[in-house]
Amino acid sequence: MKEKSTILVVDDIEINRMILSQIFGEDYHIMEAADGGQALEIINSREDITALLLDLLMPNMNGLDVLKELNESGKIKNIPVFLITAAESEEMLMEGYDLGAIDIIRKPFIPQFLKHRINNVVELYRHRNELQEIVAEQVERLSRLNQSMIETLATAIEFRDCESGEHVKRICGLTRVMMNKVSDTYPQYHLPKSQIEKIVTASILHDVGKISIPDAILNKPGRLTDDEFEIMKKHTLKGCELLQNIPNSMDEDIYNYSYDICRHHHERWDGRGYPDGLEGDQISIWAQVVAVADVYDALTSERVYKKAFSHEKAVDMIVNGECGTFNPKLMKSFQEVMNR
């Protein structure tokens, strides 16, 4: 047997609560509250309130006060609120609507008319909430697919580049720490945490274009010739070409961050980077951050062409401009993060 949904009736006059309970008691589980404060206690302690029948005029805490609290907590989005009224002012009713009330229940109550109106709204909210759950599940599924696809691409690159999966983890970790630091420190670079996490995911693909670079160049143990370096530099553009073939399979924000980072993580603050010769804040802050993370990890990791530098030496080299010029604000945050 299907469990009944719950309606909360809030009215300081007992006879009104009794009448409404009789009208809806056959189809719903009824809870009652004699004032706004008691109503909020019930709402905050339960997840099964299907509708709220709320008297406007009550002592201590009236209906508008309850609506304001529901707005602040965000619960107004999931619970349809019907205002109970006799002859209150139009101004109060309009304020109630502005605060999210769905409809007005006028006294005296007309049972059949009232049941149809509230049943229809309750059913509408039920379908909407079910749809939101389905959408949320699909978003989570797509997110997992995105992450799996991105990690698979990154793994393929690392096999060719003779690097381990730890490289990606280190880039992601430092990107997250640095992005949070600059976001919290500098208002012009502030981003919501949700966007920072998308940037962290996008950073995995910063070198995806290396999949197109010949092994003889990619894993050459010695210094690259000028011609070989020109070929190596093309990994930024080749990566963008690859990403252009998969945008419909990826979260739009992650795709945009990935494309920008892939193309611009070798740009430098003084305009002497590649491939576009951007300078200053023409380079997005996320591309700047991934650039620093990539350089640091390259310095502190052993490669076919060099030994690993110590943490202290790598930080000094980056801050002193031995690996190209970086944003002074970014360098300040980098030092604060690395010298903890």
N, C-alpha and C positions, 0 to 999 in steps of 0.2 A: 504494500500500500504506500502510495506516494506521501511523503511527509508534507504537512501544510506549511506554507510560507507564513512569515510573522509580520503583523501590522502593529505598530506602536501608536496608541491613541493618547494624546497629551492635552488635557483640559482640566482646569481647576474645579469645574463643576461636575460632580459625580454623575448626575442624571444624564449629562451629555456623553460621558464615557460609556455609561450603560447602554444608551441607545445605539451608539456606534458599534459597540461590542456585539449587540444583538444582530445588527445589520450584517456584519462581516464574520461573525463567529462560526457560521456554517462552513465557510470556505477558507478561513485563515485562523492561524493561532494568534490570539489577541493579547497584547501586553498593554498595561496602562501606566500612566504617570500623571501626577497631579500638578506638577510644575516643571519649568524648563530645566532646572538643575537636575531633578530626578530623571528627566528624559535623557539628558546628556550622559548621565552615569550608565543608563541602560545601553544607549547607542555605542558608547566607548567600550563596553564590556562584551558586546555581541557582534557577530559577523553576519547574522541572518535576518536583519531588519529589511523587509521588502518594501515597506512604505511607511511614511510618517504623517499622521493626521494631527496637525499642530494648531492649537488655539492661539490666536494673536494676543488677546488681553489676559494676562495672568499676573498674579502678584510676584514680587521678587525678581523673576526672570521671565520676560514675555517671549512671545514667539519670534519677534525680530532678533532678540538677543541670541536665541537658539540658532537661528539661521546664520548669524554672524560667526558663531562658534563652528558650525558645520562647514562654513566657507574656509575658515582658517585651517581646519584639520583636513580639508579636501574631501570629506565624506559626502558633501552635497552632490558630488559627481555620480555617486552610486545609489543614493537613496532618494526616490521621488517624494517631495514634500507638498502636502495639501494643506492650505491654511483654512482653519475653521473660523468663521466670522458671522456676526449678526448684522451690525450696522457701523462697523469701524470706518474711519475716514478713508477716502480714496488714496490719500497720500501714503497712509500706512500700507495699503494693499500694493501700491506701486513699488514701495520700498521692498516689500516682501518678494515681488516678482524680480526686482533687481538683484536680490540676494539669492535667487535660484529656485523660488517656489514654483511648482508646476501648474497648480490650479487652485481655485477657491471653492471651499465647501460652505455654502450659506445655510444658516439656520432659518426656519426649521428644516430638518433633514427629510429628503424624499428618497426612501430606501432604494427602489429599483433603479432610479436615475443615477443615484450615487454609486451603486454597485457596478453598473456598466462603465461609468467614467473611470473609476479607480481600477477596476479589473483590466481595462484596456491599457492604461498607463503602466501598470505592474507588468503586464505581458510584454509590452514594448521594451521596458527596462531589462526584463529577463533575456529577451532575444539580443538586445544590445550588449549585455554583459557576456553572453555566450559567444557572440561574434568577437568581442574584444579578447576573450580567452583564446579563441581559435587563431586570431591574428597574432597574439603574443607568442603562441606556440610556433607558428610559421616563421615569425621573426627570429625566434631562438634557433629553429632548425636551419634557417638560412645563414645565421651567424656562425653556427657550427660548421656548415659547409664552406663558408668563406674562409674560416680559420684553417680548416683542413686543406683547402686548395692552396692557400697562401703558404702554409708550412711545407706542403709537398713541393711547390716551386722552389722555395728556399733550400730545401734539402737537396734537390737536384743540382742547384748551383754550388752548394758546399762540397758535394762529391767531386765536381769538376775542379773546384778551386782548392781541393785538398784541405778543407777546413772542417771542423767538427760542428755538430749541432749546438755546441756551447757558444759559438760565435753569435748566432742569432739571439740566444738568451741574453748574452751580455749587452748586445746592441739594444734590445728591448728594455732591459733593466735600466741602463744608463739613460736612455731616451725618456723613460717614465720619470725618473728622478729629476732630470734636468728640466723637462717640460713643466713639471709641478713647481719646481723652484722658480723658474722665470715667470710662470703664470702668476704665482703668489707675490712675486717681488715687483714686477713691472706691469702697471695697468694696461699699457698698450699691447702687451702680449698675453693678457688674461684669456683663458679658455675654460669652459666647463670641464669637469672631470671626465664626463662621457666622451667629449671630443678628444681629450688627451689619450684616452684608452684606444680610440680609433687610430690616432697618430702612432701609438706604440705598435699596434697591429700592422699598420702600413710600413713601419720602419723595417719589418722583416724583408720586404721586397726591394730594399734600396739598391741592391746589386743584381737584380734579376737579369739585367742585360748582359751580365758576364757569361750567360749560357751561350751567347753567340760568339764569344772570343775564342780563337784557336788555342788549343792546349799548350802549344809551344810558346805562346806569349803569356797566357794566363799563369802558367806554372814555371816560367823561366827562372832558373836559380840566380842569374846575374842581372845586371842593370839593363833595362830596356833601351833599345836604340830609339832615336827620334821617331822613325817610321813606326816602330812597334808601339811606342807610347801613343801615337796618334790613333792607332787601331784600338788600343786599350781604352782610350777616352770615349770611344764610340759606344761603350757599354751603357752610358747614360741615356743615349737616344734609342739604342736597340731595346733597352728595357721598356721605354715608353711605347715603342711599336708593339711589343708583346702585350703590354697592358691594354692597348687599344682594341685588342681582339677579345678581351674578356670583360668589358665594363658591365654588361647586362647580367653577369653571374656574380657580381660583387656589390656589396653595400656602396651606395653612391659616394658617401663621405670617404670611406676607406679607399675607394678607387681614386678619388681626387687627391687625397693625401699621398697615396702611393705614387701616382703619376708625378706629382710635384717633387717629392723626395727623390724618386728615381732619377729625374732629370737634373735636379739642382743640388744634390748633396756634395758635389765637388766645386760649387761656386764659392767664392771667398769675398769677405767684407770689402776688400780694396778693389774688387772687380777683376782680379787676376786669375779667377777660376775658370771652369768650363762647364757646359758647352756654350752658354749664352753670354758670358762676361758680365753677369749681374753684379751689382755692388750695393752695399748697405742693406737697408730694409726692402730693397727690391727682391731680396731673397726672403722667402717666408721663414718665420721663426722655427717652424718644425723642420724645414730642410737644414737650417743652420744648426739646430740641436743634433740632428742625426749625423751631420757632417763631423761635429766634434766627437760624438760617440764612436763613429767609424774610425776616425784618426786615432783616438785613444786606444781602441781595441787593436788596431793594426800595430801600434807601437808596443803594446804590452803582450802581444802574441808572437810566437815563433813562426816564421814563414820560411819558404824554401830559399829565400834570398837574404834572410837576416835572423839574428837572435832576438829574443824578447828583451825589451827595456824594462827597467823597474818602474813601479807606479810613480815614484817621485820624479824620476828622470822624464817619463812620458808627460806628466803634468807640466813640468818646467819647459819642455820643448814646445808644447802647445801654447802655453801662456806667453812664452817669449817669442812667438811668431816663427819658429823653425819649421812649422808645417803649414805655413800660410797664415794670412791675417784673418782673425775672427772678431766678431762683435764684442766691443769692450764690456758691455753689460753682460753678455753671455759668458765672457771669461771670468767676470767677478762671481757669477753664480757657479760656474764650473769649479773655481777654486774653493768656494764655500762648501760645495758638495763633496769635493775630493779630499778636503783637509779636515773632515769631521773626525 
